[in-house]
Amino acid sequence: MPENRDVACLLQNKEEEDLAKVRSVDLNTKVIEMKGIVKKFGDFVANDHINLTVHKGEIHAILGENGAGKSTLMNVLYGLYRPTSGEIYVDGVKQEFDGPGGAIKSGIGMVHQHFMLIQPFTVTENIVLGMETMKGITLDMAKAREEVVKLSERYGMAVDPDARIEEISVGMQQRVEILKVLYRGAQTLILDEPTASLTPQEIQELIGIMENLTADGKSIILITHKLKEIKASADYCTIIRLGKYIDTVKVEDVTEQDLASMMVGRNVTFKVEKEAQEPGEVVLEVRDLRGYDYRKVEILKGLNLKVRRGEILGIAGIDGNGQTELVEIITGLRKAESGSVTVNGENIFNARPRTVFDKGVSSIPADRQKHGLVLEFSVADNMVLQNYKKPEYQKHGFLKRNAIQEYAREAVKKYDIRPADSALKPAGTLSGGNQQKVIIAREVNNDKDLLIAVNPTRGLDVGAIEYVHRYIVEQRNKGKAILLVSFELDEIMSLSDRIDVIYDGHIVGSVAGKDADENTLGLMMAGGTHHE
């Protein structure tokens, strides 16, 4: 798999690279039927009479905006929720699941967007947990390991059975989750936003794995916002909008634009509108930065970059070349070994996160749940996490709850955070895409001189992506400096005024956004050129 091409290029050239396999979908065998599914939470209707039919050997995509009800529908199928009304049939037999155990016994497995793995355990231990192979009264881990290796080889999912989860990549962790459900005998796999945290290469590998599974007669239900992935992998697609069933289409008969329009109910503009402008003075300067990753291996090796006022600087690179460490050092989440970091000429090298924020830096973090939100707090409280001490939000040490809630309600409306009454709800109850919108609303409203955006549209649908891109460009037009780190090369190329390519802990090249092309960037991303 060539590492120097982005996912869009990889997927568009899927056929000519001979990656596609001929799927044999048995339209006479319905493995899943959901009829008239209604799911209510109080007065809120999350699913409103939705129908879904999945056949043997089929990849069936579920497409909808953030908060449209996709995950709710799949949680009903998996037994996590009981439907308010409607019927579920598995292999033609009507089912009423009391929990996931019943769904698993019926051959349904689910890989959640946020993995459910025990970090200190090995790959083998995680896969067999709860279904351990016994030898008398003791665990037969040698036998279990042998079964895991056979299963991984059968479906082309290379994993190290002895590695600990905390030591492996996100893509490898996902393979472990898939192997977990296969180990339990799943015939239908539900993959909830499976590519949200993957690199382009890992996405392509996942598509290959899905092809292997369906070639063996498994069926896959794929929840995703990414239209290219639907076109590259799915046979059929069911579209849901605002909790309602819109249509089921044969993927080869529709375009990405068709899918986007059905999803959001209007025409969507894929092109980023951005007027050329001259950047101003330097806001962020990083000089000779050196730092280590979690393994204590040097990953930043004398990195230099500058971001100017009124400019979007995009960082393009394959995951693992120092992007994460760079952002964490700038924002105060990680200590650097040496070098300098200044904002508006002021030193913030190895400063605390609060100091970095006060000096003019806001950030949209890579991990929204770990570094972006307090999931137990309400949306309103998350909106003022950095600013709750301001006079407009507190007096004599007591929070002005009415003011905070009113501010949050306005942000929810402005940024189309769903549901519309989410201001007082715990942030953890929102869909992943709407959690991302909460962070974006907060950080844009913080109105700092430098905005660091790391994969800002991860998990967002095309309508929301259009919205976020517009806000990032608006900040740039207001004279803010934007540092954009994204694994979506399309996003980097369409948004950036200037693109720096990171490889092996260095910036190995810089090109103007208007002059960038996939081949040139891809070559640098793979280390094909190396000029400081």
Disulfide bonds with the S-S distance in Angstrom:
none
